[in-house]
Amino acid sequence: MKADGPDVKTRILTAAKKLFARHGYEATTVRQICEEAGANIALISYHFGGKENVFAALFETALPHRRIEEAIAQPMADPAEAVRQIVAGVVAFQLSEPEMIAIMQQETMIDSPRRDLIRKHAFPVWRRLLQAIEEGRKQGIFSYGSKDHALLSVLGAILFQNKIDHFGPLLDIADPAEYYERLTEELTAFVLRGLGYTGA
C-alpha cells in the first residue's frame, strides 16, 4: 500500500470526504482517514496540520463549483436569469458532490463549530440569490410578500432535491436518471412561479 507520493493529499481528502459524509466529522478519526487513504498517519499532520484543516481543505477544493462561480458572475440586469443560473449551479454541485452536500447538511443540523466555515463558502451564493430576489421585485418581474420568506422558501426547494432516497416511499420516481435530467428545468420553473415571476 503506497504511503506517500504526489497524490497523497488527494487520497487523504477523498477518504476524509467519504468518511465525514458517512459517519460525521466528530465520529471520524485521523487513523480511519489514513487507513482509507492508504497513507501513513503522520501525513495528515505533515500536509494539513490536523483533522480540522482536512475539513477546511475539502471546502477549498470543492468550492466554488464552476457552475456556481458562473452564476455569481452573471450581471444582475436580468434577475430571473440570475435565479436560473444559481439553481442550475447548485443542482450541478449537488449531483457532482453528493458527499459534500451530506457533510454540509450534517454540520448545519448539529449547529457545529464548523458552521462558520460552511457559511463562508455557501453564503456568497445565497447573498447573490437574495440580490436577485430583491432586484426582481424592484424591476416589477417578481411579486411576493416577505423577502425573508421568499428566500427561505427558495432555499428549501433547492436544498432538498438530493433527498429522493429518504422520501422514496412518498414519490413515484421510476427512473432517477430521468428525474435528475429534468430537475433543473422543473425546479427553476417552480422557483420562478413561487417568486411570482411575470415574464416568459
C-alpha positions as a Markdown table, in Angstrom:
| # | Residue | x | y | z |
|---|---|---|---|---|
| 1 | Met | 0.0 | 0.0 | 0.0 |
| 2 | Lys | 1.5 | 3.3 | -1.1 |
| 3 | Ala | 2.1 | 5.5 | 1.9 |
| 4 | Asp | 3.2 | 8.7 | 0.2 |
| 5 | Gly | 3.5 | 10.3 | -3.2 |
| 6 | Pro | 2.4 | 13.3 | -5.2 |
| 7 | Asp | -1.3 | 12.2 | -4.8 |
| 8 | Val | -1.3 | 11.5 | -1.1 |
| 9 | Lys | -3.1 | 14.8 | -0.3 |
| 10 | Thr | -5.8 | 14.0 | -2.8 |
| 11 | Arg | -6.1 | 10.5 | -1.4 |
| 12 | Ile | -6.5 | 11.9 | 2.1 |
| 13 | Leu | -9.1 | 14.4 | 1.1 |
| 14 | Thr | -11.0 | 11.8 | -0.9 |
| 15 | Ala | -11.0 | 9.4 | 2.1 |
| 16 | Ala | -12.0 | 12.2 | 4.5 |
| 17 | Lys | -14.9 | 13.3 | 2.4 |
| 18 | Lys | -16.2 | 9.8 | 2.2 |
| 19 | Leu | -15.9 | 9.1 | 5.9 |
| 20 | Phe | -17.2 | 12.6 | 7.0 |
| 21 | Ala | -20.2 | 12.1 | 4.8 |
| 22 | Arg | -20.9 | 8.6 | 6.1 |
| 23 | His | -20.1 | 8.9 | 9.8 |
| 24 | Gly | -19.8 | 12.6 | 10.5 |
| 25 | Tyr | -16.8 | 14.8 | 11.4 |
| 26 | Glu | -16.7 | 14.0 | 15.1 |
| 27 | Ala | -17.1 | 10.2 | 14.7 |
| 28 | Thr | -14.3 | 10.0 | 12.1 |
| 29 | Thr | -10.8 | 9.6 | 13.4 |
| 30 | Val | -7.5 | 10.6 | 11.7 |
| 31 | Arg | -6.5 | 6.9 | 11.8 |
| 32 | Gln | -9.6 | 5.9 | 9.9 |
| 33 | Ile | -8.9 | 8.6 | 7.3 |
| 34 | Cys | -5.4 | 7.4 | 6.8 |
| 35 | Glu | -6.4 | 3.7 | 6.6 |
| 36 | Glu | -9.0 | 4.6 | 4.0 |
| 37 | Ala | -6.4 | 6.7 | 2.1 |
| 38 | Gly | -3.6 | 4.1 | 2.4 |
| 39 | Ala | -1.4 | 6.8 | 4.0 |
| 40 | Asn | 0.9 | 7.0 | 7.0 |
| 41 | Ile | -1.0 | 8.6 | 9.9 |
| 42 | Ala | 1.8 | 11.2 | 10.3 |
| 43 | Leu | 1.0 | 12.6 | 6.8 |
| 44 | Ile | -2.2 | 14.3 | 7.9 |
| 45 | Ser | -0.2 | 16.4 | 10.4 |
| 46 | Tyr | 2.5 | 16.9 | 7.8 |
| 47 | His | 0.3 | 18.0 | 4.9 |
| 48 | Phe | -2.7 | 19.6 | 6.8 |
| 49 | Gly | -1.8 | 20.1 | 10.4 |
| 50 | Gly | -4.7 | 18.2 | 11.8 |
| 51 | Lys | -8.2 | 16.9 | 11.1 |
| 52 | Glu | -9.9 | 20.3 | 11.3 |
| 53 | Asn | -7.6 | 21.5 | 8.5 |
| 54 | Val | -8.5 | 18.5 | 6.4 |
| 55 | Phe | -12.1 | 19.5 | 6.8 |
| 56 | Ala | -11.3 | 23.1 | 5.7 |
| 57 | Ala | -9.3 | 21.9 | 2.7 |
| 58 | Leu | -12.3 | 19.9 | 1.5 |
| 59 | Phe | -14.2 | 23.1 | 1.0 |
| 60 | Glu | -11.3 | 24.9 | -0.5 |
| 61 | Thr | -11.0 | 22.2 | -3.2 |
| 62 | Ala | -14.7 | 21.5 | -3.8 |
| 63 | Leu | -16.0 | 25.1 | -3.8 |
| 64 | Pro | -16.7 | 27.3 | -5.5 |
| 65 | His | -18.1 | 24.9 | -8.1 |
| 66 | Arg | -17.5 | 26.1 | -11.7 |
| 67 | Arg | -21.3 | 26.4 | -12.4 |
| 68 | Ile | -21.8 | 28.3 | -9.2 |
| 69 | Glu | -18.9 | 30.7 | -10.0 |
| 70 | Glu | -20.5 | 31.3 | -13.4 |
| 71 | Ala | -23.9 | 32.0 | -11.7 |
| 72 | Ile | -22.4 | 34.5 | -9.3 |
| 73 | Ala | -20.6 | 36.3 | -12.1 |
| 74 | Gln | -23.7 | 36.9 | -14.1 |
| 75 | Pro | -24.8 | 40.5 | -14.4 |
| 76 | Met | -27.9 | 41.4 | -12.3 |
| 77 | Ala | -29.6 | 43.1 | -15.2 |
| 78 | Asp | -31.9 | 40.1 | -15.6 |
| 79 | Pro | -32.8 | 38.8 | -12.1 |
| 80 | Ala | -34.8 | 35.9 | -13.5 |
| 81 | Glu | -31.8 | 34.7 | -15.4 |
| 82 | Ala | -29.6 | 35.1 | -12.3 |
| 83 | Val | -32.1 | 32.8 | -10.4 |
| 84 | Arg | -32.0 | 30.3 | -13.3 |
| 85 | Gln | -28.2 | 30.2 | -13.2 |
| 86 | Ile | -28.0 | 29.9 | -9.4 |
| 87 | Val | -30.5 | 27.0 | -9.4 |
| 88 | Ala | -28.6 | 25.3 | -12.2 |
| 89 | Gly | -25.3 | 25.8 | -10.5 |
| 90 | Val | -26.5 | 24.4 | -7.1 |
| 91 | Val | -28.1 | 21.4 | -8.8 |
| 92 | Ala | -24.9 | 20.7 | -10.7 |
| 93 | Phe | -23.0 | 20.9 | -7.4 |
| 94 | Gln | -25.4 | 18.6 | -5.7 |
| 95 | Leu | -25.1 | 16.0 | -8.4 |
| 96 | Ser | -21.3 | 16.2 | -8.7 |
| 97 | Glu | -20.6 | 16.4 | -5.0 |
| 98 | Pro | -23.2 | 14.4 | -3.0 |
| 99 | Glu | -20.8 | 13.7 | -0.2 |
| 100 | Met | -20.0 | 17.4 | 0.3 |
| 101 | Ile | -23.8 | 18.1 | 0.4 |
| 102 | Ala | -24.2 | 15.4 | 3.1 |
| 103 | Ile | -21.3 | 16.9 | 5.1 |
| 104 | Met | -22.8 | 20.4 | 4.9 |
| 105 | Gln | -26.3 | 19.3 | 5.9 |
| 106 | Gln | -24.9 | 17.3 | 8.8 |
| 107 | Glu | -22.9 | 20.2 | 10.1 |
| 108 | Thr | -25.7 | 22.6 | 9.7 |
| 109 | Met | -28.2 | 20.4 | 11.5 |
| 110 | Ile | -26.0 | 19.9 | 14.6 |
| 111 | Asp | -25.0 | 23.6 | 14.7 |
| 112 | Ser | -21.4 | 22.6 | 14.8 |
| 113 | Pro | -18.4 | 24.9 | 15.4 |
| 114 | Arg | -17.6 | 24.4 | 11.7 |
| 115 | Arg | -20.8 | 26.1 | 10.6 |
| 116 | Asp | -18.9 | 29.4 | 10.1 |
| 117 | Leu | -16.6 | 27.7 | 7.6 |
| 118 | Ile | -19.6 | 26.4 | 5.7 |
| 119 | Arg | -21.2 | 29.9 | 5.7 |
| 120 | Lys | -18.0 | 31.4 | 4.3 |
| 121 | His | -18.3 | 29.2 | 1.2 |
| 122 | Ala | -22.1 | 29.0 | 0.9 |
| 123 | Phe | -23.3 | 32.5 | 1.7 |
| 124 | Pro | -21.9 | 34.2 | -1.3 |
| 125 | Val | -24.3 | 32.1 | -3.4 |
| 126 | Trp | -27.3 | 32.8 | -1.1 |
| 127 | Arg | -26.5 | 36.5 | -1.0 |
| 128 | Arg | -26.5 | 36.6 | -4.8 |
| 129 | Leu | -29.8 | 34.8 | -4.8 |
| 130 | Leu | -31.2 | 37.3 | -2.3 |
| 131 | Gln | -30.0 | 40.1 | -4.5 |
| 132 | Ala | -31.7 | 38.6 | -7.5 |
| 133 | Ile | -35.0 | 38.2 | -5.5 |
| 134 | Glu | -34.9 | 41.8 | -4.3 |
| 135 | Glu | -33.9 | 43.2 | -7.7 |
| 136 | Gly | -36.6 | 41.2 | -9.4 |
| 137 | Arg | -39.2 | 42.9 | -7.2 |
| 138 | Lys | -37.7 | 46.3 | -7.9 |
| 139 | Gln | -38.0 | 45.7 | -11.6 |
| 140 | Gly | -41.5 | 44.5 | -11.2 |
| 141 | Ile | -40.9 | 41.0 | -12.6 |
| 142 | Phe | -41.2 | 39.2 | -9.2 |
| 143 | Ser | -44.2 | 39.6 | -6.9 |
| 144 | Tyr | -44.0 | 38.2 | -3.4 |
| 145 | Gly | -44.6 | 39.2 | 0.3 |
| 146 | Ser | -41.7 | 39.0 | 2.6 |
| 147 | Lys | -38.2 | 38.7 | 1.0 |
| 148 | Asp | -37.1 | 36.6 | 4.0 |
| 149 | His | -39.9 | 34.1 | 3.4 |
| 150 | Ala | -39.2 | 34.1 | -0.3 |
| 151 | Leu | -35.5 | 33.4 | 0.2 |
| 152 | Leu | -36.1 | 30.6 | 2.7 |
| 153 | Ser | -38.8 | 29.0 | 0.5 |
| 154 | Val | -36.4 | 29.1 | -2.5 |
| 155 | Leu | -33.6 | 27.6 | -0.4 |
| 156 | Gly | -35.8 | 24.9 | 0.9 |
| 157 | Ala | -36.9 | 23.9 | -2.6 |
| 158 | Ile | -33.3 | 23.9 | -3.9 |
| 159 | Leu | -31.6 | 22.1 | -1.0 |
| 160 | Phe | -33.9 | 19.1 | -0.6 |
| 161 | Gln | -33.6 | 17.9 | -4.1 |
| 162 | Asn | -30.9 | 15.3 | -3.1 |
| 163 | Lys | -33.2 | 13.5 | -0.7 |
| 164 | Ile | -35.2 | 11.3 | -3.1 |
| 165 | Asp | -33.9 | 8.2 | -1.3 |
| 166 | His | -35.2 | 9.4 | 2.0 |
| 167 | Phe | -38.6 | 10.4 | 0.6 |
| 168 | Gly | -38.8 | 7.5 | -1.8 |
| 169 | Pro | -42.0 | 6.0 | -0.2 |
| 170 | Leu | -43.8 | 9.2 | -1.0 |
| 171 | Leu | -42.5 | 9.6 | -4.5 |
| 172 | Asp | -43.3 | 8.0 | -7.9 |
| 173 | Ile | -39.9 | 8.1 | -9.5 |
| 174 | Ala | -39.4 | 5.2 | -11.8 |
| 175 | Asp | -36.2 | 6.4 | -13.3 |
| 176 | Pro | -33.9 | 8.5 | -11.0 |
| 177 | Ala | -31.7 | 9.4 | -14.0 |
| 178 | Glu | -34.6 | 10.8 | -15.9 |
| 179 | Tyr | -35.7 | 12.7 | -12.7 |
| 180 | Tyr | -32.3 | 14.4 | -12.4 |
| 181 | Glu | -32.2 | 15.1 | -16.1 |
| 182 | Arg | -35.3 | 17.2 | -15.8 |
| 183 | Leu | -34.6 | 18.5 | -12.4 |
| 184 | Thr | -33.0 | 21.9 | -13.3 |
| 185 | Glu | -35.8 | 22.8 | -15.7 |
| 186 | Glu | -38.7 | 21.9 | -13.4 |
| 187 | Leu | -37.1 | 23.2 | -10.3 |
| 188 | Thr | -36.3 | 26.6 | -11.9 |
| 189 | Ala | -39.9 | 26.9 | -13.2 |
| 190 | Phe | -41.2 | 26.0 | -9.7 |
| 191 | Val | -39.0 | 28.6 | -8.0 |
| 192 | Leu | -39.9 | 31.4 | -10.5 |
| 193 | Arg | -43.6 | 30.7 | -10.1 |
| 194 | Gly | -43.1 | 30.9 | -6.3 |
| 195 | Leu | -41.5 | 34.3 | -6.8 |
| 196 | Gly | -44.4 | 35.5 | -8.8 |
| 197 | Tyr | -42.4 | 35.8 | -12.0 |
| 198 | Thr | -44.3 | 37.7 | -14.6 |
| 199 | Gly | -42.0 | 37.2 | -17.6 |
| 200 | Ala | -41.9 | 34.4 | -20.2 |
